[in-house]
Amino acid sequence: MNLTTTVTMEDPAISNNFSNGSLDTVDTPPAMPIEKLFPALLKCFGIILCGYIAGRMNIITSTQGKGLGNFVSKFALPALLFKNMVLLDFGNVIWPFLWSILVAKASVFCIVSIITLLVASPETRFSKTGLFAIFATQSNDFALGYPIVEALYKNTHPEYLQYIYLVAPVSLMILNPIGFVFCELQKWRDQRGQQKSKFKIVGVVVLQVLMNPIVFMVVIGITFHFLLDRNIPAFMEQFVDGLASSFAGAALFYLGLSMVGQLGKFTKSTVITLILLITAQLLLMPLICREMVELLDSDHSSSAVNHSSLSNYAFLYGIFPTAPSVAIYAAHYNMELEVITSGMVISTFLSAPIMYVSAWLLTIPWMDPKPLMDSLQNVSFNVSIISLVTLVWTVTVMFLSKKFKRLPHMFTINLFLAQILVCVGMILWNFVVRKDNFIGCVLTFTLLYCSLYSTYVWTGLIALSLVLMKRGEELKVAPGYFVIAGWGGPTFVAAVLLLTGERMPDTIDASVFYGTPQVICTSVVLAFSLLLGGCSLMGLSRGTWDYKYEVLERECILDNTEDLQTDPQTGSDVFEPDENQVLRECHICDCAPAQPMPDMIVSTNMCNELIQQGQYGDAYESSSCLLAKEEQQRQATDRQVARHILLSLLLTVGMLANLSSCLWWLFNQVPGRLYLELQFFCAVVNYGQGFISFGIFGLDKHLIILPFKKKISSLWHRRKRPEQSERVLSDDISMTCTQFITYHKENCVRDIVHKRRCGERTVADTFLGSELVEWLLQVGLSQDRGEALLYGSRLQVGGVLQHITQEYGFQDDNLYYRFTA
């Protein structure tokens, strides 16, 4: 919830009490050029998004992306480090600041390590301790942090850039080796039959540290710093500059590439761990960094303005997300890969709004109380408008996909409706409160806080419903009870508040409209929702069911249509024709005729002529095809459990921030500046819930993305059709299709093609798109799933295979395909 201190024009005592890092009315201009931060974030995350799209669209496969990654890590980054370490001016370094950051990182490292050792299972205790501690402390300083720091401080404090080159390698040489030791201990425990001396473990860790390009090039750079007297020779300068300047864009683009498919590893067992790690990395780390600078640089070795700027810089530095290299460590040890990769993606995208809001809020000490309240109201109003648009889109998608009729989407729709009412309530509040209409304020307040409390409760109820549902079973409790709890409970609390509370005079802040009683009511609702949602998520992570929840990208594999070769003892309804029945083989399940292969390819397979002559029976309408019906049913009945878990996870993090602000307000008479920063974050979280809902549910794959791609493809081919009188394939597609038909098709048909019931009296030789992808990987025709997807797409373009209803392109999914001949 959006809680702020009741700072009003008639209450100057509060504004005067915000001292010692609190809200002071000072005329000093802010040291941070905040107007430059948004363009910097847009540049960085825009390039990351381009890389992600390139990987998702298979323009660059993961195997091809490894080449870019090798260039970034082995050429561009070493050149950048060498250049800056040679030119580094140690005379301008404020060493207390450097020690503050290192102490803060060490503190978080110890906190995560101790908690993990205490709560983790003995079987995987050491691996989790090492990797989770590294995850929480190794930030993406160079690829993402450096461009942002450069945009903010290049003109005002250019010396701040050099701290990145000092903090990162020292952290890698001190903290990471400790994590590696834990991983080596876990590896030694898993391989009890092999003896490994302590000296060998230490040697392996030291070798890993020295082989790290960051550490190695920092040592080389410092050496040449003294040998070359801070001057790069002229014959090397242009060469080093060229490599160094290529790092920024290439590193961000590769970061986007490396995120593709990582959320697919998100499972139910990672929920609680991700909540704790992301909280430590994005919320705990910046606070500790800032407080350490305030403490260790208390003698103000720098000027007062520079001291404040350093503390702000430390806060921003702590928000930098986890570096992708942590995922490399997890893959190297083959430990905790699901948690690390999923957490890396989530923390990266969460860091953008947190970084922007935090940086803007760091200008608060130079604000007067009334502009502060107006700014808070404007932020809430603007966020609500944009969030309302995204929520309307998301709800429309849910209704068009008809998922709202099934669980748990029925509860999710209620959450979305509550979020819509929150946005509407805040928009109305922005107009009503300024007119000082008491009746209007009370009615708008009732709408706003009934719906806001409802969003908290529905978050916990959705998590609870996931626990109560098992595979193939419906909810044990009547959904009506959930609806009553989700809407009735918040309404009752709001009614009690209206009857017992007393309006605070002269305030425009909805969060303290009824003062302390309102804060207490909000704390109770938040505590209940967090307890309900937290216990439910823990139940999901510790469940013993044999049902494995679907992941975000390849979800909920339902039972296939009956395979005619299935063992009768399995209970499958196998179609067994009697001697008088004629079993026809259906090759075309759509009313449209099969597209013939080009002449170059069809010459290798003369059976295609039989299809064109209709010797295999009439085409069946897609509406009567059992396989097509199964695909449609799979899309309609997909519970999208992992998406709901992710939604609950993100909203739970927001509720934790809200509860912290409530308790801070209740037990601290002078909340201070950090409290105000937390309130702006809560405002964005509360009224921007629509962004989260839209990102998870607003881009339905089968309703939005695939039809859009199909429409673009049809427009593209329609534009090219007048230019080409006949179908001409590129050389690589023709070669791929010809080689597959000549050397691989027979084995592929034998391994993955099965006869499946297509109609009442027809069968079809079909296979799943995911089955072909797995087969291509097994036989070595593709190195990864991205290349396999590209290979299958070429076969479809070449006419070798097609979807049974010709509605979809080739996908690594549970869609049915058939070879054309």
CORMOLIN-V608230 format. One record per residue. N is the residue number from 1. RES is the residue in one letter. PHI is phi as a letter, one per 20 degrees, with the letter a starting at -180 (NA if undefined). D_CENTER is the distance of its C-alpha to the mean C-alpha in Angstrom with 2 decimals. Layout:
n=(N:N)
res=(RES:RES)
phi=(PHI:PHI)
d_center=(D_CENTER:D_CENTER)
This chain:
n=(1:2:3:4:5:6:7:8:9:10:11:12:13:14:15:16:17:18:19:20:21:22:23:24:25:26:27:28:29:30:31:32:33:34:35:36:37:38:39:40:41:42:43:44:45:46:47:48:49:50:51:52:53:54:55:56:57:58:59:60:61:62:63:64:65:66:67:68:69:70:71:72:73:74:75:76:77:78:79:80:81:82:83:84:85:86:87:88:89:90:91:92:93:94:95:96:97:98:99:100:101:102:103:104:105:106:107:108:109:110:111:112:113:114:115:116:117:118:119:120:121:122:123:124:125:126:127:128:129:130:131:132:133:134:135:136:137:138:139:140:141:142:143:144:145:146:147:148:149:150:151:152:153:154:155:156:157:158:159:160:161:162:163:164:165:166:167:168:169:170:171:172:173:174:175:176:177:178:179:180:181:182:183:184:185:186:187:188:189:190:191:192:193:194:195:196:197:198:199:200:201:202:203:204:205:206:207:208:209:210:211:212:213:214:215:216:217:218:219:220:221:222:223:224:225:226:227:228:229:230:231:232:233:234:235:236:237:238:239:240:241:242:243:244:245:246:247:248:249:250:251:252:253:254:255:256:257:258:259:260:261:262:263:264:265:266:267:268:269:270:271:272:273:274:275:276:277:278:279:280:281:282:283:284:285:286:287:288:289:290:291:292:293:294:295:296:297:298:299:300:301:302:303:304:305:306:307:308:309:310:311:312:313:314:315:316:317:318:319:320:321:322:323:324:325:326:327:328:329:330:331:332:333:334:335:336:337:338:339:340:341:342:343:344:345:346:347:348:349:350:351:352:353:354:355:356:357:358:359:360:361:362:363:364:365:366:367:368:369:370:371:372:373:374:375:376:377:378:379:380:381:382:383:384:385:386:387:388:389:390:391:392:393:394:395:396:397:398:399:400:401:402:403:404:405:406:407:408:409:410:411:412:413:414:415:416:417:418:419:420:421:422:423:424:425:426:427:428:429:430:431:432:433:434:435:436:437:438:439:440:441:442:443:444:445:446:447:448:449:450:451:452:453:454:455:456:457:458:459:460:461:462:463:464:465:466:467:468:469:470:471:472:473:474:475:476:477:478:479:480:481:482:483:484:485:486:487:488:489:490:491:492:493:494:495:496:497:498:499:500:501:502:503:504:505:506:507:508:509:510:511:512:513:514:515:516:517:518:519:520:521:522:523:524:525:526:527:528:529:530:531:532:533:534:535:536:537:538:539:540:541:542:543:544:545:546:547:548:549:550:551:552:553:554:555:556:557:558:559:560:561:562:563:564:565:566:567:568:569:570:571:572:573:574:575:576:577:578:579:580:581:582:583:584:585:586:587:588:589:590:591:592:593:594:595:596:597:598:599:600:601:602:603:604:605:606:607:608:609:610:611:612:613:614:615:616:617:618:619:620:621:622:623:624:625:626:627:628:629:630:631:632:633:634:635:636:637:638:639:640:641:642:643:644:645:646:647:648:649:650:651:652:653:654:655:656:657:658:659:660:661:662:663:664:665:666:667:668:669:670:671:672:673:674:675:676:677:678:679:680:681:682:683:684:685:686:687:688:689:690:691:692:693:694:695:696:697:698:699:700:701:702:703:704:705:706:707:708:709:710:711:712:713:714:715:716:717:718:719:720:721:722:723:724:725:726:727:728:729:730:731:732:733:734:735:736:737:738:739:740:741:742:743:744:745:746:747:748:749:750:751:752:753:754:755:756:757:758:759:760:761:762:763:764:765:766:767:768:769:770:771:772:773:774:775:776:777:778:779:780:781:782:783:784:785:786:787:788:789:790:791:792:793:794:795:796:797:798:799:800:801:802:803:804:805:806:807:808:809:810:811:812:813:814:815:816:817:818:819:820:821)
res=(M:N:L:T:T:T:V:T:M:E:D:P:A:I:S:N:N:F:S:N:G:S:L:D:T:V:D:T:P:P:A:M:P:I:E:K:L:F:P:A:L:L:K:C:F:G:I:I:L:C:G:Y:I:A:G:R:M:N:I:I:T:S:T:Q:G:K:G:L:G:N:F:V:S:K:F:A:L:P:A:L:L:F:K:N:M:V:L:L:D:F:G:N:V:I:W:P:F:L:W:S:I:L:V:A:K:A:S:V:F:C:I:V:S:I:I:T:L:L:V:A:S:P:E:T:R:F:S:K:T:G:L:F:A:I:F:A:T:Q:S:N:D:F:A:L:G:Y:P:I:V:E:A:L:Y:K:N:T:H:P:E:Y:L:Q:Y:I:Y:L:V:A:P:V:S:L:M:I:L:N:P:I:G:F:V:F:C:E:L:Q:K:W:R:D:Q:R:G:Q:Q:K:S:K:F:K:I:V:G:V:V:V:L:Q:V:L:M:N:P:I:V:F:M:V:V:I:G:I:T:F:H:F:L:L:D:R:N:I:P:A:F:M:E:Q:F:V:D:G:L:A:S:S:F:A:G:A:A:L:F:Y:L:G:L:S:M:V:G:Q:L:G:K:F:T:K:S:T:V:I:T:L:I:L:L:I:T:A:Q:L:L:L:M:P:L:I:C:R:E:M:V:E:L:L:D:S:D:H:S:S:S:A:V:N:H:S:S:L:S:N:Y:A:F:L:Y:G:I:F:P:T:A:P:S:V:A:I:Y:A:A:H:Y:N:M:E:L:E:V:I:T:S:G:M:V:I:S:T:F:L:S:A:P:I:M:Y:V:S:A:W:L:L:T:I:P:W:M:D:P:K:P:L:M:D:S:L:Q:N:V:S:F:N:V:S:I:I:S:L:V:T:L:V:W:T:V:T:V:M:F:L:S:K:K:F:K:R:L:P:H:M:F:T:I:N:L:F:L:A:Q:I:L:V:C:V:G:M:I:L:W:N:F:V:V:R:K:D:N:F:I:G:C:V:L:T:F:T:L:L:Y:C:S:L:Y:S:T:Y:V:W:T:G:L:I:A:L:S:L:V:L:M:K:R:G:E:E:L:K:V:A:P:G:Y:F:V:I:A:G:W:G:G:P:T:F:V:A:A:V:L:L:L:T:G:E:R:M:P:D:T:I:D:A:S:V:F:Y:G:T:P:Q:V:I:C:T:S:V:V:L:A:F:S:L:L:L:G:G:C:S:L:M:G:L:S:R:G:T:W:D:Y:K:Y:E:V:L:E:R:E:C:I:L:D:N:T:E:D:L:Q:T:D:P:Q:T:G:S:D:V:F:E:P:D:E:N:Q:V:L:R:E:C:H:I:C:D:C:A:P:A:Q:P:M:P:D:M:I:V:S:T:N:M:C:N:E:L:I:Q:Q:G:Q:Y:G:D:A:Y:E:S:S:S:C:L:L:A:K:E:E:Q:Q:R:Q:A:T:D:R:Q:V:A:R:H:I:L:L:S:L:L:L:T:V:G:M:L:A:N:L:S:S:C:L:W:W:L:F:N:Q:V:P:G:R:L:Y:L:E:L:Q:F:F:C:A:V:V:N:Y:G:Q:G:F:I:S:F:G:I:F:G:L:D:K:H:L:I:I:L:P:F:K:K:K:I:S:S:L:W:H:R:R:K:R:P:E:Q:S:E:R:V:L:S:D:D:I:S:M:T:C:T:Q:F:I:T:Y:H:K:E:N:C:V:R:D:I:V:H:K:R:R:C:G:E:R:T:V:A:D:T:F:L:G:S:E:L:V:E:W:L:L:Q:V:G:L:S:Q:D:R:G:E:A:L:L:Y:G:S:R:L:Q:V:G:G:V:L:Q:H:I:T:Q:E:Y:G:F:Q:D:D:N:L:Y:Y:R:F:T:A)
phi=(NA:e:d:c:f:f:e:c:f:e:c:f:f:f:f:f:e:e:d:l:n:d:e:d:e:c:e:f:f:f:e:d:f:f:f:e:f:f:g:f:f:f:f:f:f:f:f:f:f:f:f:f:f:f:f:f:e:m:f:c:f:f:f:f:f:f:f:f:f:f:f:f:e:d:c:f:f:g:f:f:f:f:f:f:f:f:e:f:d:f:f:e:f:e:f:g:f:f:f:f:f:f:f:f:f:f:f:f:g:f:f:f:f:f:f:f:f:f:d:f:f:f:f:c:f:f:f:f:f:f:f:f:f:f:g:f:d:e:e:e:f:e:f:d:f:f:f:f:f:f:f:e:c:f:e:e:c:f:f:f:f:f:f:f:f:e:f:g:f:f:f:f:e:d:e:g:g:f:f:f:f:f:f:f:f:f:f:f:f:f:d:f:f:d:e:c:f:f:f:f:f:f:f:f:f:f:f:f:f:f:f:f:f:f:f:f:f:f:f:f:f:f:f:f:g:e:f:e:l:l:c:e:g:g:f:d:f:f:f:f:f:f:f:f:f:e:f:g:f:f:f:f:f:f:f:f:f:f:e:f:n:f:f:f:e:f:c:f:f:d:f:f:f:f:g:f:f:f:f:f:f:d:d:f:g:f:f:f:g:f:f:f:f:f:e:f:d:f:f:l:f:d:f:f:f:f:f:f:f:f:f:f:f:f:f:f:f:f:e:g:f:f:f:f:f:f:f:f:f:f:f:f:e:l:c:l:f:f:f:f:f:f:f:f:f:f:f:f:f:f:f:f:f:f:f:f:f:f:f:f:f:f:e:g:g:d:d:e:g:f:g:f:f:f:f:f:f:f:f:f:f:f:f:f:f:f:f:f:f:f:f:f:f:f:f:f:f:f:f:f:f:m:f:f:e:d:e:e:f:f:f:f:f:f:f:f:f:f:f:f:f:f:f:f:f:f:f:f:f:f:e:f:f:f:e:l:e:f:f:f:f:f:f:f:f:f:f:f:e:f:f:f:f:f:f:f:f:f:f:f:f:f:f:f:f:f:f:f:e:c:f:m:c:e:f:f:d:f:g:f:f:f:f:f:f:f:d:f:f:f:f:f:f:f:f:f:f:f:f:d:e:c:f:f:f:l:c:d:e:f:f:c:f:d:m:f:g:f:f:f:f:f:f:f:f:f:f:f:f:f:f:f:f:f:f:f:f:f:f:f:f:d:f:d:f:e:e:e:f:f:e:f:d:c:d:l:e:e:f:f:f:g:e:f:e:f:f:f:f:f:n:f:e:e:f:c:f:e:f:e:e:d:e:e:d:e:d:c:e:c:f:f:f:f:e:f:f:f:g:f:e:f:f:e:b:f:f:f:f:f:f:f:e:m:f:d:o:f:f:d:f:f:f:d:e:f:f:f:f:f:f:f:f:f:f:f:e:f:f:l:f:f:f:f:f:f:f:f:f:f:f:f:f:f:f:f:f:f:f:f:f:f:f:f:f:f:d:c:f:d:g:n:f:f:f:f:f:f:f:f:f:f:f:f:f:f:e:d:f:f:f:f:f:f:f:e:d:e:d:f:f:e:e:d:f:f:f:f:f:f:f:f:f:f:f:f:f:f:f:e:f:f:e:c:f:c:f:c:d:f:f:f:f:f:f:f:f:f:f:f:f:f:d:c:f:f:f:f:f:f:e:c:e:c:e:c:f:d:b:f:c:c:c:b:e:c:b:e:f:f:f:f:f:f:f:f:f:f:e:n:f:c:e:b:f:f:f:f:f:f:f:f:f:f:f:f:f:f:n:f:c:b:f:f:d:l:e:c:f:f:c:e:b:e:d:e:c:b:f:f:b)
d_center=(22.95:24.24:26.99:29.09:32.53:35.26:36.23:38.95:41.77:44.26:42.67:43.12:43.29:39.57:38.91:41.55:40.14:36.86:38.22:37.22:33.70:33.88:34.29:37.39:38.86:39.31:40.26:38.67:36.14:32.60:32.19:28.68:28.63:25.68:26.40:25.26:21.79:20.31:21.67:20.34:16.75:17.25:18.69:16.11:12.95:15.22:16.12:12.62:12.01:15.41:14.68:11.68:14.07:16.85:15.25:14.08:17.57:19.15:21.00:20.30:19.89:18.38:22.00:22.85:19.86:21.30:24.27:22.37:20.75:24.29:25.62:23.15:23.69:27.38:28.81:26.96:25.62:28.98:30.87:28.87:29.45:33.09:33.81:32.45:33.97:37.32:37.32:36.02:38.44:38.56:40.99:38.36:36.00:35.86:35.76:35.17:31.82:30.90:32.07:30.16:26.79:27.83:29.05:25.87:23.78:26.43:26.36:22.66:23.19:26.14:24.57:21.66:24.24:26.77:24.53:23.16:26.74:27.92:25.51:24.37:26.55:29.34:28.44:25.16:25.81:26.32:23.43:20.94:22.86:22.80:19.25:17.69:20.07:19.23:15.47:16.36:18.89:18.24:16.52:15.84:19.23:20.49:17.94:16.13:18.48:21.74:21.35:20.43:23.32:25.58:25.01:25.75:28.56:30.19:33.09:33.47:32.65:32.31:33.01:29.59:28.12:30.08:28.55:25.37:27.66:29.39:26.68:24.39:27.20:28.90:25.79:25.41:29.10:29.30:26.17:24.65:28.03:28.05:24.77:26.22:29.34:27.52:25.87:29.35:30.88:28.54:29.41:33.05:32.90:31.39:34.25:37.13:39.63:39.10:40.63:38.78:40.44:38.85:39.92:38.01:34.79:35.39:36.27:33.09:30.99:33.14:32.93:29.12:29.17:31.86:30.20:27.07:27.59:26.64:29.28:31.81:31.78:31.92:35.04:36.53:35.77:37.42:40.37:40.94:40.40:43.73:45.41:44.77:45.23:41.91:42.79:41.30:44.19:44.63:44.49:41.00:39.54:38.62:37.24:34.99:33.92:33.01:30.72:29.22:28.54:26.61:23.98:21.87:21.02:20.92:18.63:15.98:16.42:16.19:12.97:11.46:13.50:12.40:8.72:10.30:10.58:8.78:6.75:10.38:11.46:9.85:13.19:15.15:16.54:13.47:12.89:15.42:14.83:11.19:12.58:15.36:13.78:11.26:14.35:16.54:14.57:13.76:16.67:19.39:19.51:20.20:22.77:24.56:24.65:26.26:28.67:29.74:30.64:32.58:34.36:35.16:35.97:38.06:41.20:39.77:40.71:39.27:40.20:38.95:36.87:35.39:34.73:32.70:30.84:30.10:28.68:26.40:25.39:24.72:22.44:20.36:20.45:19.02:15.79:15.05:11.83:12.43:14.28:13.57:17.07:16.10:14.64:18.06:19.86:18.24:19.19:22.59:23.39:21.65:20.43:17.27:15.26:12.91:12.03:11.92:9.82:6.99:7.53:7.87:4.61:3.38:6.98:7.36:6.02:7.60:10.53:11.69:12.99:14.12:15.90:17.58:18.74:19.92:21.80:23.43:24.41:26.10:28.81:29.73:32.71:34.52:34.10:36.80:36.09:36.56:34.32:31.67:31.97:32.09:28.95:27.10:28.51:27.64:23.98:23.81:25.78:23.82:20.39:22.05:23.41:20.23:18.40:21.47:21.30:17.74:18.80:21.98:20.21:17.92:21.05:23.02:20.67:20.89:24.67:25.13:23.32:25.59:22.95:24.04:27.16:25.52:23.87:21.35:20.67:23.94:22.59:19.34:21.69:23.52:20.47:19.83:23.56:23.55:20.79:22.99:25.99:24.35:23.78:27.30:28.76:27.41:28.66:32.04:32.17:31.92:35.18:37.02:36.79:38.32:41.33:42.07:42.66:42.70:42.61:39.79:37.81:38.32:37.37:34.25:33.32:33.85:31.55:28.83:28.86:29.59:26.45:24.36:25.68:25.00:21.23:21.33:23.50:21.69:18.45:20.66:22.60:19.76:18.82:22.58:23.05:20.66:22.85:26.02:25.25:25.93:26.01:28.64:29.55:29.23:28.65:31.57:31.83:32.82:29.97:32.44:32.25:28.52:29.25:32.07:30.02:27.10:29.49:32.72:31.56:29.98:33.01:35.38:33.81:33.95:37.55:38.55:37.15:39.10:42.26:42.21:40.39:42.09:40.67:40.09:42.26:41.16:37.40:34.88:31.95:31.05:29.52:32.97:35.16:36.89:36.55:36.28:36.65:33.57:31.53:32.92:32.08:28.50:28.26:29.75:27.35:24.31:25.83:26.61:23.17:21.50:24.16:23.78:20.00:19.93:22.78:21.31:18.02:20.33:22.40:19.62:18.89:22.67:23.79:26.50:26.20:26.45:23.89:20.66:17.84:16.22:12.86:10.46:12.32:15.78:16.64:19.84:22.62:25.72:29.21:30.56:33.69:36.75:37.52:41.27:41.58:40.14:42.45:44.35:43.96:40.25:41.20:39.62:41.52:42.76:44.83:48.28:50.79:54.42:57.15:57.76:54.17:52.85:49.27:48.03:45.19:42.78:41.24:40.06:38.10:37.78:40.61:39.95:41.77:40.03:39.60:41.99:40.95:42.31:45.77:44.64:42.56:44.72:47.66:46.08:45.77:48.76:47.62:45.63:49.00:49.34:46.25:47.56:50.87:49.35:50.93:48.05:48.40:47.28:43.75:42.08:40.24:36.51:37.12:39.39:37.31:36.04:33.25:31.99:32.28:30.27:27.37:27.55:27.84:24.82:22.69:24.38:24.26:20.72:19.53:15.80:15.75:12.32:10.96:13.40:12.49:8.87:10.72:13.31:11.24:9.83:13.33:15.01:13.74:15.25:18.36:18.83:19.04:21.46:23.59:23.87:25.17:27.61:29.04:29.27:31.24:33.51:34.49:34.60:37.27:36.09:32.28:31.99:29.63:26.54:26.94:26.99:23.82:22.15:23.61:22.14:18.66:19.64:20.97:17.77:15.93:18.86:19.64:16.22:14.93:15.36:12.47:10.09:12.51:12.77:9.21:9.36:13.12:14.58:14.22:16.18:16.61:20.33:21.27:19.57:18.14:20.91:23.79:22.70:22.72:26.01:27.53:26.76:28.19:31.27:31.91:31.68:34.10:36.34:36.67:37.57:39.91:42.89:42.65:42.85:45.56:44.36:41.13:40.56:37.85:36.64:38.09:34.95:34.38:38.09:38.18:35.15:36.68:40.14:39.18:37.16:40.07:42.65:41.19:38.24:38.45:41.10:39.17:35.97:37.90:39.47:36.25:33.81:35.88:37.24:39.46:37.80:39.42:38.89:41.62:44.46:46.59:44.31:41.93:39.54:38.50:34.72:31.67:27.94:25.70:23.73:27.18:28.15:25.01:25.82:29.44:28.83:26.94:29.75:32.56:30.99:30.86:27.17:25.36:21.84:20.33:19.71:23.40:24.46:22.77:24.58:27.76:27.71:27.15:30.22:32.20:31.44:32.38:35.46:36.48:36.34:34.00:32.78:30.91:33.43:33.29:32.23:29.46:26.51:26.04:25.38:22.05:20.77:20.99:23.69:25.82:29.51:31.17:34.73:36.69:39.01:42.01)
